[in-house]
Amino acid sequence: MTVAKPQAKPKRKVLLYPGEDGYFVVEVPSLPGCISQGKTRQEAVANICEAITLYIEVLQDRGEPVPDDTVEIVLV
């Protein structure tokens, strides 16, 4: 009997920056409108992970495609 291992979720690039209110803001460029925040960097990252999961679940429930993470980081 073979037991299926849970597949790791693909990673997404996010933007993390301090907001004007002192919270950290996190956005997911590959998922339009997927944004969260937290009092600390760790809290903001945990919150955006949950938001990404829920965002993708909603897309799948609606039968909509999940966008690939094609964001490229370029310093200019």
C-alpha positions in Angstrom: 0.0 0.0 0.0 1.4 3.3 -1.0 0.7 6.4 1.1 0.6 9.6 -0.9 2.7 12.3 0.6 1.1 15.8 0.8 2.6 18.0 -1.9 4.4 21.1 -0.8 2.7 24.3 -1.9 4.5 26.2 -4.6 6.2 29.3 -3.2 5.0 32.8 -4.2 7.0 36.0 -4.4 5.7 38.7 -2.1 6.4 42.3 -1.5 6.9 43.1 2.2 7.2 46.7 3.4 6.5 48.9 6.4 3.1 50.6 6.2 2.4 54.2 7.3 0.6 52.9 10.4 3.6 51.0 11.7 2.3 47.6 10.5 4.1 45.5 7.9 2.2 45.2 4.6 2.5 42.2 2.3 1.3 41.9 -1.3 1.3 39.1 -3.7 1.9 40.5 -7.2 0.9 37.3 -9.0 -2.5 37.2 -7.1 -4.2 40.6 -7.8 -5.7 42.0 -4.6 -4.1 39.5 -2.3 -2.8 41.7 0.5 -2.3 41.4 4.2 -0.5 42.9 7.1 0.9 42.2 10.6 2.4 43.9 13.6 5.7 42.1 13.0 7.3 40.7 9.9 6.6 37.2 11.1 3.0 37.9 11.7 2.6 39.6 8.2 4.2 36.6 6.5 2.0 34.1 8.4 -1.1 36.2 7.5 -0.2 36.4 3.8 0.4 32.6 3.7 -3.2 32.1 5.0 -4.5 34.7 2.5 -2.7 33.0 -0.4 -4.2 29.6 0.6 -7.7 31.1 0.8 -7.3 33.1 -2.4 -6.3 30.0 -4.4 -9.2 27.9 -2.8 -11.7 30.5 -3.9 -10.3 30.5 -7.5 -10.5 26.7 -7.5 -14.0 26.6 -6.1 -15.1 29.0 -8.9 -13.4 26.9 -11.5 -11.1 29.8 -12.4 -7.4 29.3 -13.3 -4.7 29.9 -10.6 -2.2 32.4 -12.0 1.4 31.3 -12.1 4.0 33.2 -10.1 5.8 34.8 -13.0 7.0 37.8 -11.1 10.7 38.7 -11.7 12.7 40.7 -9.2 14.9 43.2 -10.9 16.9 45.9 -9.1 17.4 49.1 -11.0 
